[in-house]
Amino acid sequence: MLKRSHLLTLLVICFAIVGMSGMALAQEADMIEPVNLTSEPVVLEFNSGAAGPPTIELLTDGRMTFRITGAGTVTGALAGNLTARVSEVTVNPAPPFHQVTVMFTIETEQGMIEGYYAGSLHRSEGADQADISATGAILSVSGAYADLYLAEVIVKSAVQFVDGRSVGESGTITISARS
């Protein structure tokens, strides 16, 4: 019993030492200089295409879910790669005007920005493009983009269609830092 008590004490001490050394390592992170992005809105042009097939689920109540991941590039005030996860829930077939949400990640040489936008998609019957008008927010940033944390996002874009299927989206993302 005494051996067991000593062993337990030794284990507790070892865990405490390992835990404290981990905290010390976490506190010694490199200092990062944030990019000054508060003076004017960050305007980005983007182009993306499907990064795989869509997922479509037909619901018993006559609606459907539509999800697809897109990948592309951003240029303008920042340059990098864009990943977008698009989601819609609409009646089936989708009406010309409905809601859309997009969760996105922008990765540049300096870091990462994650956010979302939600709004309306309008496609006239038979048209080869649909217009998106949406707003959202930046939800997560790496250190270089700290000034954009919780910034407002405004998106104006067009989704291109070929043979009734969406093949890409292009447009403008405007990110305005909160003052």
Backbone as a chain_set.jsonl record, in Angstrom:
{"seq": "MLKRSHLLTLLVICFAIVGMSGMALAQEADMIEPVNLTSEPVVLEFNSGAAGPPTIELLTDGRMTFRITGAGTVTGALAGNLTARVSEVTVNPAPPFHQVTVMFTIETEQGMIEGYYAGSLHRSEGADQADISATGAILSVSGAYADLYLAEVIVKSAVQFVDGRSVGESGTITISARS", "coords": {"N": [[0.825, -1.188, 0.0], [1.964, 1.192, 0.767], [3.901, 1.464, -1.213], [2.257, 1.839, -3.423], [1.114, 4.33, -2.827], [3.381, 5.971, -2.931], [4.029, 5.677, -5.624], [1.761, 6.805, -6.822], [2.03, 9.451, -5.911], [4.436, 10.134, -7.172], [3.615, 9.967, -9.87], [1.723, 12.073, -9.948], [3.401, 14.259, -9.468], [5.042, 14.11, -11.741], [3.129, 14.578, -13.798], [2.432, 17.194, -13.112], [4.854, 18.563, -13.557], [5.227, 18.128, -16.318], [2.909, 19.4, -17.246], [3.376, 22.067, -16.407], [5.682, 22.672, -17.848], [4.667, 22.611, -20.421], [2.953, 24.821, -20.312], [4.829, 26.837, -20.048], [6.119, 26.672, -22.511], [4.023, 27.414, -24.201], [3.755, 30.083, -23.568], [5.916, 31.28, -24.716], [5.655, 32.186, -27.357], [6.293, 33.298, -30.738], [6.57, 36.764, -31.49], [4.269, 38.614, -33.389], [3.863, 40.962, -35.905], [1.046, 42.82, -36.463], [-0.676, 43.339, -39.559], [-1.452, 46.543, -40.674], [-4.66, 47.199, -41.062], [-6.796, 48.856, -40.664], [-7.332, 51.385, -41.652], [-8.777, 51.694, -44.039], [-11.399, 50.024, -45.928], [-10.815, 46.552, -46.715], [-10.521, 45.372, -49.839], [-11.276, 42.713, -51.872], [-10.93, 40.749, -54.769], [-12.391, 37.816, -56.034], [-12.234, 34.47, -57.347], [-13.682, 31.364, -57.788], [-14.022, 27.818, -58.079], [-15.79, 24.686, -58.268], [-14.692, 22.316, -55.887], [-15.158, 19.719, -55.848], [-17.82, 17.285, -56.132], [-21.27, 18.345, -55.642], [-23.264, 17.948, -52.64], [-26.438, 16.791, -52.407], [-29.465, 16.624, -50.771], [-32.621, 15.279, -50.648], [-35.513, 16.179, -48.987], [-38.196, 14.883, -46.992], [-40.284, 16.667, -46.726], [-40.465, 18.136, -49.039], [-38.44, 19.931, -49.407], [-34.937, 20.664, -50.099], [-31.467, 20.063, -49.37], [-28.435, 21.648, -50.218], [-25.043, 21.412, -50.671], [-21.721, 22.436, -51.221], [-18.214, 22.511, -51.829], [-15.968, 25.035, -52.632], [-13.019, 26.219, -54.33], [-10.398, 28.553, -54.835], [-8.911, 31.682, -55.788], [-7.876, 34.8, -54.255], [-7.433, 38.257, -54.903], [-6.126, 41.615, -54.835], [-6.277, 43.818, -52.132], [-5.149, 41.888, -50.53], [-3.476, 38.819, -51.296], [-4.054, 35.469, -52.127], [-5.161, 32.123, -51.325], [-8.476, 30.79, -51.566], [-10.97, 29.056, -49.84], [-14.219, 27.838, -49.877], [-17.25, 26.981, -48.304], [-20.295, 26.22, -49.312], [-23.761, 26.486, -48.601], [-27.178, 25.637, -48.881], [-30.68, 25.653, -48.209], [-33.603, 24.859, -49.611], [-36.877, 24.954, -51.198], [-37.801, 22.252, -53.382], [-38.048, 22.092, -56.828], [-35.281, 24.466, -56.643], [-36.2, 27.819, -56.007], [-36.175, 30.898, -58.013], [-35.223, 32.96, -56.386], [-33.549, 32.784, -53.425], [-32.154, 31.913, -50.163], [-28.669, 31.837, -49.203], [-25.716, 30.546, -47.688], [-22.283, 30.989, -46.895], [-19.312, 29.722, -45.711], [-16.033, 30.719, -45.28], [-12.472, 30.51, -45.941], [-9.529, 32.323, -46.1], [-6.276, 32.099, -47.142], [-3.084, 33.41, -46.888], [0.369, 34.383, -47.524], [1.01, 35.638, -45.163], [-0.818, 34.774, -43.28], [-4.047, 33.706, -42.0], [-7.563, 34.038, -42.574], [-10.825, 33.624, -41.44], [-14.285, 33.396, -42.079], [-17.758, 34.237, -42.643], [-20.527, 34.586, -44.913], [-23.9, 35.508, -45.518], [-26.892, 35.579, -47.357], [-28.858, 36.642, -50.147], [-29.593, 34.797, -53.122], [-30.117, 35.25, -56.488], [-31.478, 34.063, -59.4], [-32.506, 34.469, -62.551], [-34.998, 32.788, -64.506], [-33.637, 30.376, -66.635], [-31.288, 31.813, -66.951], [-27.702, 32.236, -67.27], [-26.248, 32.875, -65.08], [-26.239, 33.629, -61.555], [-26.979, 36.124, -59.155], [-25.403, 37.099, -56.154], [-25.973, 38.675, -53.105], [-24.758, 39.6, -50.096], [-24.074, 39.63, -46.531], [-21.796, 39.458, -43.744], [-19.382, 38.271, -41.368], [-16.029, 38.38, -40.064], [-14.675, 35.699, -38.366], [-12.474, 34.397, -37.284], [-8.967, 34.83, -37.032], [-5.467, 34.783, -37.94], [-2.486, 36.001, -36.313], [-1.321, 38.138, -37.912], [-3.503, 39.303, -39.109], [-5.032, 40.461, -37.126], [-6.378, 42.909, -36.84], [-8.657, 42.569, -38.324], [-10.403, 40.978, -36.951], [-13.651, 40.036, -36.18], [-14.605, 41.781, -38.091], [-16.77, 43.458, -40.449], [-18.312, 41.902, -43.26], [-18.988, 42.259, -46.671], [-20.465, 41.033, -49.555], [-20.606, 40.888, -53.033], [-21.447, 39.065, -55.731], [-21.267, 36.741, -58.529], [-22.646, 33.717, -59.602], [-21.717, 31.307, -61.868], [-23.366, 29.373, -64.364], [-23.537, 26.309, -66.164], [-25.241, 24.354, -68.387], [-27.316, 24.23, -66.492], [-26.011, 23.696, -64.093], [-24.069, 24.875, -61.349], [-20.867, 26.281, -61.805], [-18.904, 27.899, -60.857], [-17.894, 30.787, -58.924], [-17.563, 34.298, -58.8], [-16.437, 37.488, -57.7], [-16.655, 40.305, -55.448], [-15.273, 40.778, -52.275], [-15.692, 42.737, -49.529], [-14.106, 43.856, -46.717], [-14.57, 45.359, -43.692], [-13.003, 46.758, -41.045], [-13.949, 46.866, -37.628], [-14.429, 49.833, -35.751]], "CA": [[0.0, 0.0, 0.0], [2.866, 2.325, 0.821], [4.48, 1.581, -2.553], [1.219, 2.381, -4.301], [0.991, 5.737, -2.474], [4.562, 6.641, -3.475], [3.889, 5.665, -7.077], [0.738, 7.793, -7.149], [2.632, 10.76, -5.672], [5.402, 10.342, -8.24], [2.852, 10.245, -11.089], [1.148, 13.415, -9.829], [4.503, 15.21, -9.631], [5.433, 14.072, -13.155], [2.103, 15.278, -14.574], [2.534, 18.617, -12.803], [6.039, 19.084, -14.238], [4.926, 18.14, -17.752], [1.909, 20.444, -17.47], [3.988, 23.387, -16.257], [6.608, 22.91, -18.961], [3.82, 22.915, -21.57], [2.496, 26.203, -20.172], [5.972, 27.707, -20.321], [6.32, 26.684, -23.954], [2.93, 28.155, -24.826], [3.935, 31.502, -23.306], [7.088, 31.77, -25.427], [5.323, 32.253, -28.783], [6.916, 34.374, -31.502], [5.799, 37.995, -31.605], [3.845, 38.851, -34.769], [3.45, 42.333, -36.173], [-0.191, 42.818, -37.253], [-0.754, 44.188, -40.745], [-2.385, 47.631, -40.377], [-5.772, 47.102, -42.012], [-7.945, 49.574, -40.111], [-7.515, 52.716, -42.221], [-9.803, 51.664, -45.088], [-11.869, 48.647, -46.158], [-9.995, 45.618, -47.481], [-11.33, 44.959, -50.99], [-10.703, 41.528, -52.501], [-11.617, 40.121, -55.898], [-12.194, 36.373, -55.917], [-12.739, 33.514, -58.338], [-13.614, 30.003, -57.244], [-14.729, 26.764, -58.798], [-16.117, 23.529, -57.426], [-13.559, 21.482, -55.491], [-15.714, 18.374, -55.758], [-19.246, 17.269, -56.475], [-22.151, 18.821, -54.576], [-24.091, 17.008, -51.884], [-27.841, 17.207, -52.464], [-30.338, 15.725, -50.011], [-34.04, 15.573, -50.803], [-36.199, 16.012, -47.711], [-39.558, 14.36, -47.135], [-41.263, 17.76, -46.735], [-40.422, 18.853, -50.305], [-37.265, 20.795, -49.492], [-33.671, 19.977, -50.34], [-30.249, 20.738, -48.939], [-27.388, 21.675, -51.238], [-23.761, 21.813, -50.109], [-20.584, 22.225, -52.12], [-16.989, 23.209, -51.461], [-15.298, 25.694, -53.741], [-11.634, 26.63, -54.093], [-9.947, 29.515, -55.827], [-7.924, 32.674, -55.384], [-8.263, 36.183, -53.985], [-6.432, 39.266, -55.247], [-6.526, 42.937, -54.381], [-5.529, 44.258, -50.96], [-4.431, 40.687, -50.097], [-3.453, 37.79, -52.34], [-3.919, 34.141, -51.545], [-6.098, 31.063, -51.717], [-9.809, 30.839, -50.969], [-11.791, 27.852, -49.745], [-15.574, 28.252, -49.499], [-18.228, 25.906, -48.11], [-21.595, 26.807, -49.645], [-24.891, 25.702, -48.105], [-28.516, 26.164, -49.162], [-31.853, 24.82, -47.923], [-34.679, 25.476, -50.387], [-37.865, 24.02, -51.73], [-37.283, 21.546, -54.551], [-36.779, 22.665, -57.263], [-34.919, 25.747, -56.03], [-36.837, 28.979, -56.634], [-35.214, 31.853, -58.572], [-34.701, 33.812, -55.317], [-33.499, 32.055, -52.159], [-31.053, 32.232, -49.257], [-27.43, 31.069, -49.33], [-24.671, 30.85, -46.712], [-20.944, 30.554, -47.286], [-18.24, 29.815, -44.718], [-14.839, 30.794, -46.121], [-11.127, 30.664, -45.39], [-8.547, 32.938, -46.985], [-4.919, 31.845, -46.67], [-2.05, 34.173, -47.585], [1.696, 34.124, -46.965], [1.089, 36.208, -43.825], [-1.699, 34.142, -42.311], [-5.343, 33.127, -42.341], [-8.787, 34.747, -42.193], [-12.013, 32.777, -41.602], [-15.516, 34.122, -41.843], [-18.957, 33.737, -43.321], [-21.508, 35.55, -45.397], [-25.229, 34.942, -45.751], [-27.737, 36.542, -48.044], [-29.781, 36.154, -51.167], [-29.141, 34.38, -54.447], [-31.202, 35.456, -57.443], [-31.188, 33.58, -60.756], [-33.669, 34.512, -63.44], [-35.205, 31.507, -65.179], [-32.855, 30.158, -67.842], [-30.07, 32.635, -66.984], [-26.463, 31.485, -67.078], [-25.597, 33.291, -63.844], [-27.074, 34.076, -60.438], [-26.327, 37.176, -58.381], [-25.435, 36.962, -54.697], [-25.781, 39.87, -52.299], [-24.713, 39.012, -48.758], [-23.239, 40.238, -45.493], [-21.334, 38.495, -42.749], [-18.364, 38.729, -40.427], [-14.812, 37.598, -39.88], [-14.828, 34.999, -37.087], [-11.195, 33.918, -36.767], [-7.816, 35.339, -37.776], [-4.139, 34.579, -37.371], [-1.963, 37.241, -35.744], [-1.084, 39.223, -38.864], [-4.778, 39.91, -39.481], [-5.77, 40.732, -35.888], [-7.253, 44.08, -37.015], [-9.892, 42.186, -39.016], [-11.228, 40.121, -36.098], [-15.048, 40.466, -36.083], [-14.893, 42.81, -39.095], [-17.964, 43.266, -41.28], [-18.054, 41.385, -44.604], [-20.026, 42.506, -47.674], [-20.124, 40.291, -50.771], [-21.387, 40.997, -54.272], [-20.813, 38.084, -56.614], [-22.087, 36.052, -59.523], [-22.403, 32.284, -59.757], [-21.871, 30.945, -63.269], [-24.03, 28.086, -64.598], [-23.419, 25.656, -67.47], [-26.215, 23.255, -68.436], [-28.095, 24.204, -65.261], [-25.188, 23.398, -62.914], [-23.121, 25.928, -60.994], [-19.488, 25.891, -62.106], [-17.956, 28.796, -60.212], [-18.38, 32.057, -58.391], [-16.569, 35.365, -58.812], [-17.011, 38.722, -57.204], [-15.899, 41.18, -54.563], [-15.459, 40.7, -50.825], [-15.223, 43.944, -48.857], [-13.983, 43.61, -45.279], [-14.416, 46.636, -42.992], [-12.67, 46.561, -39.633], [-14.777, 47.629, -36.68], [-13.614, 50.858, -35.09]], "C": [[0.87, 1.254, 0.0], [3.523, 2.561, -0.538], [3.492, 2.239, -3.518], [1.057, 3.886, -4.064], [2.167, 6.532, -3.037], [4.478, 6.741, -4.997], [2.872, 6.713, -7.532], [1.285, 9.21, -6.979], [3.615, 11.104, -6.786], [4.703, 10.674, -9.561], [2.265, 11.654, -11.075], [2.225, 14.466, -10.045], [4.942, 15.267, -11.094], [4.423, 14.813, -14.025], [2.169, 16.784, -14.342], [3.713, 19.245, -13.536], [5.79, 19.175, -15.739], [3.929, 19.252, -18.071], [2.502, 21.833, -17.386], [4.964, 23.674, -17.39], [5.825, 23.216, -20.234], [3.314, 24.34, -21.516], [3.626, 27.165, -20.49], [6.228, 27.789, -21.818], [5.254, 27.514, -24.65], [3.112, 29.656, -24.646], [5.113, 32.099, -24.065], [6.85, 31.83, -26.935], [6.045, 33.419, -29.443], [5.991, 35.578, -31.534], [5.502, 38.235, -33.088], [3.38, 40.29, -34.891], [2.17, 42.307, -37.004], [-0.073, 43.748, -38.462], [-1.784, 45.27, -40.435], [-3.477, 47.65, -41.443], [-7.004, 47.871, -41.532], [-8.24, 50.889, -40.818], [-8.581, 52.775, -43.314], [-10.246, 50.22, -45.303], [-10.876, 47.839, -47.0], [-10.88, 45.08, -48.602], [-10.594, 43.839, -51.718], [-11.565, 41.093, -53.676], [-11.373, 38.626, -55.778], [-12.812, 35.628, -57.085], [-12.624, 32.143, -57.711], [-14.425, 29.059, -58.117], [-14.988, 25.613, -57.851], [-14.856, 22.72, -57.148], [-14.007, 20.036, -55.331], [-17.184, 18.426, -56.103], [-20.093, 17.819, -55.324], [-22.799, 17.655, -53.838], [-25.504, 17.567, -51.897], [-28.657, 16.162, -51.724], [-31.778, 16.179, -50.202], [-34.739, 15.242, -49.499], [-37.646, 15.592, -47.941], [-40.611, 15.464, -47.185], [-41.216, 18.601, -48.014], [-39.264, 19.83, -50.438], [-36.043, 19.958, -49.866], [-32.546, 20.776, -49.699], [-29.238, 20.61, -50.066], [-26.13, 22.178, -50.559], [-22.671, 21.513, -51.135], [-19.393, 23.01, -51.582], [-16.366, 23.779, -52.723], [-13.878, 26.067, -53.347], [-11.222, 27.577, -55.199], [-8.934, 30.47, -55.248], [-8.591, 34.001, -55.051], [-7.099, 37.079, -54.393], [-6.953, 40.603, -54.746], [-5.658, 43.358, -53.217], [-4.709, 43.122, -50.351], [-4.441, 39.711, -51.261], [-3.261, 36.435, -51.682], [-4.947, 33.18, -52.091], [-7.394, 31.174, -50.928], [-10.408, 29.439, -50.966], [-13.152, 28.297, -49.238], [-16.471, 27.032, -49.384], [-19.617, 26.53, -48.222], [-22.701, 25.891, -49.144], [-26.194, 26.423, -48.433], [-29.55, 25.152, -48.686], [-33.016, 25.523, -48.607], [-35.761, 24.444, -50.674], [-37.249, 23.383, -52.968], [-38.335, 21.561, -55.652], [-36.55, 24.048, -56.65], [-35.61, 26.899, -56.758], [-35.78, 29.957, -57.16], [-34.539, 32.723, -57.504], [-34.721, 33.004, -54.027], [-32.245, 32.433, -51.374], [-29.858, 31.306, -49.489], [-26.487, 31.489, -48.197], [-23.354, 30.279, -47.214], [-20.001, 30.774, -46.11], [-16.945, 29.764, -45.521], [-13.559, 30.918, -45.304], [-10.252, 31.273, -46.473], [-7.182, 32.684, -46.363], [-3.941, 32.616, -47.541], [-0.697, 33.784, -46.996], [1.798, 34.614, -45.528], [0.176, 35.537, -42.81], [-3.039, 33.736, -42.887], [-6.47, 34.004, -41.803], [-9.938, 33.778, -42.431], [-13.252, 33.595, -41.289], [-16.681, 33.483, -42.567], [-19.673, 34.909, -43.968], [-22.796, 34.811, -45.705], [-26.075, 36.013, -46.415], [-28.582, 35.882, -49.099], [-29.055, 35.807, -52.459], [-30.338, 34.548, -55.372], [-30.74, 35.012, -58.824], [-32.481, 33.612, -61.557], [-33.765, 33.195, -64.181], [-34.419, 31.442, -66.487], [-31.561, 30.95, -67.926], [-28.834, 31.778, -66.738], [-25.649, 31.989, -65.891], [-26.638, 33.713, -62.817], [-26.288, 35.116, -59.661], [-26.494, 36.911, -56.895], [-25.159, 38.322, -54.083], [-25.857, 39.414, -50.85], [-23.839, 39.831, -47.815], [-22.838, 39.164, -44.497], [-20.291, 39.111, -41.847], [-17.145, 37.825, -40.496], [-14.895, 37.001, -38.479], [-13.51, 34.571, -36.464], [-10.079, 34.442, -37.653], [-6.53, 34.836, -37.145], [-3.6, 35.962, -37.005], [-1.8, 38.399, -36.704], [-2.369, 39.975, -39.199], [-5.654, 40.234, -38.269], [-6.732, 41.907, -36.032], [-8.58, 43.733, -37.678], [-10.793, 41.286, -38.183], [-12.595, 40.77, -35.89], [-15.401, 41.61, -37.039], [-16.146, 42.443, -39.88], [-17.551, 42.815, -42.679], [-19.255, 41.712, -45.491], [-19.579, 41.824, -48.965], [-21.13, 40.602, -51.869], [-20.711, 40.05, -55.249], [-21.813, 37.51, -57.601], [-21.657, 34.594, -59.574], [-22.683, 31.944, -61.212], [-22.477, 29.544, -63.376], [-23.752, 27.609, -66.023], [-24.335, 24.445, -67.434], [-26.972, 23.1, -67.111], [-27.315, 23.919, -63.994], [-24.224, 24.548, -62.642], [-21.695, 25.422, -61.213], [-18.462, 26.818, -61.464], [-18.623, 30.062, -59.734], [-17.244, 33.062, -58.481], [-17.238, 36.636, -58.327], [-16.065, 39.477, -56.305], [-16.288, 40.918, -53.115], [-14.884, 41.989, -50.254], [-15.256, 43.679, -47.36], [-13.692, 44.943, -44.607], [-14.185, 46.372, -41.516], [-13.583, 47.411, -38.766], [-13.888, 48.641, -35.97], [-13.774, 50.844, -33.598]], "O": [[0.565, 2.242, -0.668], [3.685, 3.703, -0.969], [3.865, 3.09, -4.325], [0.88, 4.639, -5.021], [1.984, 7.631, -3.559], [4.818, 7.771, -5.58], [3.1, 7.422, -8.513], [1.03, 10.075, -7.817], [3.628, 12.229, -7.285], [5.147, 11.56, -10.291], [2.308, 12.352, -12.089], [1.991, 15.461, -10.731], [5.187, 16.349, -11.626], [4.811, 15.591, -14.896], [1.983, 17.564, -15.275], [3.588, 20.342, -14.08], [6.107, 20.188, -16.362], [4.091, 19.966, -19.061], [2.174, 22.695, -18.201], [5.059, 24.814, -17.845], [6.284, 24.013, -21.052], [3.244, 25.011, -22.545], [3.408, 28.194, -21.128], [6.523, 28.865, -22.338], [5.558, 28.244, -25.594], [2.664, 30.431, -25.492], [5.289, 33.318, -24.056], [7.764, 31.549, -27.711], [6.371, 34.409, -28.788], [4.77, 35.431, -31.597], [6.38, 38.077, -33.937], [2.596, 40.773, -34.073], [2.189, 41.825, -38.136], [0.551, 44.807, -38.389], [-2.883, 44.955, -39.979], [-3.245, 48.064, -42.579], [-8.125, 47.574, -41.946], [-9.308, 51.464, -40.605], [-9.222, 53.811, -43.492], [-9.544, 49.292, -44.901], [-10.194, 48.376, -47.873], [-11.877, 44.408, -48.339], [-9.444, 43.996, -52.127], [-12.792, 41.074, -53.579], [-10.262, 38.207, -55.454], [-13.766, 36.083, -57.717], [-11.58, 31.796, -57.161], [-15.374, 29.455, -58.793], [-14.449, 25.582, -56.745], [-14.055, 22.467, -58.047], [-13.297, 19.226, -54.736], [-17.732, 19.502, -56.34], [-19.68, 17.766, -54.166], [-22.87, 16.535, -54.343], [-25.738, 18.688, -51.447], [-28.56, 14.967, -52.005], [-32.109, 17.336, -49.944], [-34.575, 14.146, -48.964], [-38.239, 15.914, -48.971], [-41.727, 15.22, -47.644], [-41.846, 19.657, -48.082], [-39.121, 20.487, -51.469], [-36.101, 18.731, -49.94], [-32.648, 21.988, -49.509], [-29.19, 19.602, -50.771], [-26.136, 23.243, -49.942], [-22.693, 20.488, -51.816], [-19.561, 24.054, -50.952], [-16.251, 23.1, -53.743], [-13.574, 26.213, -52.164], [-11.636, 27.431, -56.349], [-8.188, 30.124, -54.332], [-9.703, 34.291, -55.492], [-5.933, 36.711, -54.25], [-8.09, 40.703, -54.287], [-4.433, 43.269, -53.294], [-3.68, 43.372, -49.723], [-5.323, 39.772, -52.118], [-2.42, 36.27, -50.798], [-5.523, 33.384, -53.16], [-7.403, 31.598, -49.773], [-10.358, 28.728, -51.97], [-13.235, 29.053, -48.27], [-16.461, 26.157, -50.25], [-20.054, 27.271, -47.341], [-22.598, 24.668, -49.247], [-26.307, 27.64, -48.288], [-29.325, 23.943, -48.751], [-33.379, 26.64, -48.239], [-35.597, 23.248, -50.436], [-36.292, 23.909, -53.535], [-39.442, 21.074, -55.423], [-37.486, 24.71, -56.201], [-35.605, 26.949, -57.988], [-34.611, 29.854, -56.79], [-33.409, 33.171, -57.696], [-35.786, 32.583, -53.578], [-31.39, 33.174, -51.859], [-30.009, 30.159, -49.91], [-26.469, 32.654, -47.798], [-23.313, 29.235, -47.864], [-19.905, 31.88, -45.58], [-16.768, 28.872, -46.351], [-13.561, 31.361, -44.156], [-10.232, 30.807, -47.612], [-6.953, 33.012, -45.199], [-3.956, 32.501, -48.767], [-0.62, 32.96, -46.084], [2.583, 34.076, -44.747], [0.366, 35.705, -41.605], [-3.169, 33.46, -44.08], [-6.359, 34.62, -40.743], [-10.027, 33.174, -43.499], [-13.265, 34.39, -40.348], [-16.604, 32.348, -43.038], [-19.453, 36.068, -43.615], [-22.786, 33.645, -46.099], [-25.987, 37.195, -46.082], [-28.974, 34.721, -48.974], [-28.06, 36.426, -52.833], [-31.431, 34.058, -55.089], [-29.748, 35.512, -59.353], [-33.425, 32.876, -61.271], [-32.752, 32.553, -64.457], [-34.52, 32.331, -67.333], [-30.803, 30.78, -68.881], [-28.903, 30.735, -66.087], [-24.499, 31.588, -65.707], [-27.756, 34.099, -63.156], [-25.069, 35.006, -59.524], [-27.574, 36.548, -56.431], [-24.234, 39.028, -54.485], [-26.886, 38.902, -50.411], [-22.988, 40.611, -48.241], [-23.458, 38.104, -44.417], [-20.304, 40.315, -41.589], [-17.218, 36.672, -40.923], [-15.155, 37.718, -37.513], [-13.428, 34.399, -35.248], [-10.218, 34.495, -38.875], [-6.5, 34.502, -35.961], [-4.201, 36.977, -37.356], [-2.109, 39.537, -36.35], [-2.324, 41.158, -39.536], [-6.88, 40.276, -38.379], [-7.796, 41.908, -35.412], [-9.53, 44.513, -37.605], [-11.847, 40.868, -38.66], [-12.679, 41.924, -35.47], [-16.38, 42.324, -36.821], [-16.528, 41.276, -39.964], [-16.553, 43.293, -43.219], [-20.4, 41.472, -45.108], [-18.45, 42.016, -49.416], [-22.342, 40.579, -51.653], [-19.531, 40.215, -55.561], [-23.018, 37.752, -57.523], [-20.467, 34.278, -59.588], [-23.755, 32.253, -61.733], [-22.154, 28.65, -62.594], [-23.734, 28.402, -66.964], [-24.217, 23.602, -66.545], [-27.235, 21.984, -66.664], [-27.9, 23.901, -62.911], [-23.641, 25.122, -63.562], [-21.359, 24.292, -60.858], [-17.264, 26.542, -61.525], [-19.761, 30.366, -60.092], [-16.085, 32.71, -58.261], [-18.438, 36.84, -58.513], [-14.846, 39.322, -56.378], [-17.468, 40.846, -52.773], [-13.713, 42.297, -50.474], [-16.294, 43.324, -46.802], [-12.687, 45.587, -44.909], [-15.048, 45.835, -40.822], [-13.942, 48.532, -39.128], [-12.742, 48.348, -35.63], [-13.152, 51.648, -32.903]]}, "num_chains": 1, "name": "protein.A"}
